Amino acid sequence: MDSWDLLIWAGSAGFILCLVPQLWRTVHRRRADDISLGFLILVLLSSSLTLPYMLHEREFVFGAAQAVNVAVWGTVLYFKLFPAPVTHAAQP
């Protein structure tokens, strides 16, 4: 493993870790009404188009980061489309 490999692993790990706070917040609240539907569609579309290319090019680290991105934002989209009812405990 050379220094370039370390950079890709560190960058991809950082990218994935950046998604954790939003995922935790969305799952905890069971809603995502504060996130733009347009943003969710664009991020899911772009990652879904990038993922097959990364796998084709055998860039598995980038591919894994894109797969996690799709899973996280797909979860957020689910709660955007099917939010839990608002209760006093679910409000921020």
N, C-alpha and C positions, 0 to 999 in steps of 0.2 A: 504494500500500500504506500503510495507516494503522497506528497503534499497536496496534489490536486484531488486525490481520492478523499483525503481528510476534509478538504474544503466542501466537497459535494455532500459528504455525510453530515458535516456540521451544519451546513446551510439547510439541508433537507430536514434535519432534526429540529432546527430553529423554526422553520416554516410550520412544521407539524405542531410544535409546542405553542406557537402563536394562535392556533385554532382552539386550544383547550379551554381558555376562559369563555369564549363565546358558546362553545358546545355545553359547558357546565351551566352557564347562565340560562341557556335556552331549555335544556332538559329540566333544570330546577324549576323554572317558571312555567314550563310546558306551553310556552307561547313565544312567538317571534314577531309581534306586531310592530316593533320598532325598527325592523330591517326592511329595506326596500325590496319589493318583489322583483323589480328590474335588475337589481344587483344580484339577487339569488339566481335568476335565470341566466344572466351573463356569466357569472362565475362557474355555475354548473356546466353550461355549454362549453366554455373555454377549456375547463379541466377535462371534460368528457372527450373533447376533440384532441387534446394534447396527450391523454393517457395512451391510446392505441399507438400513436407515433413513438412515444417513449419506449413502449414495449417492443415495437418493431425494431427500433434502433438499439435495443438491449441496454437501455439506460434505466435499469431497474430501480435505482435509488430515486431518480426523478419520477419514475412511474409510480412508485409506492407513495411518494408525497402527493401526487395527483389523485391517486385512489383514496387516500385519507381525506383530501380536500373534497372530493365528491361525496364521500360518506358523511362528513361533518356538515357540509352545506346542504346536502340532501335531507339530513335530519332537521336542520333549521327550517328548510322549506316545508317539511311535513308539519311542523308546529306553526308555521306561518299560515298554512292552508287549513289546518285542523287544530286551532288553539283550544286549550282548556278554558272552561268558563272563568271569568274574572271573579276572584274572591278576595277578601281582605288580605288573606295570607299570601296570595300569589302576586300582589302588587309590590313593586320595588321599594 
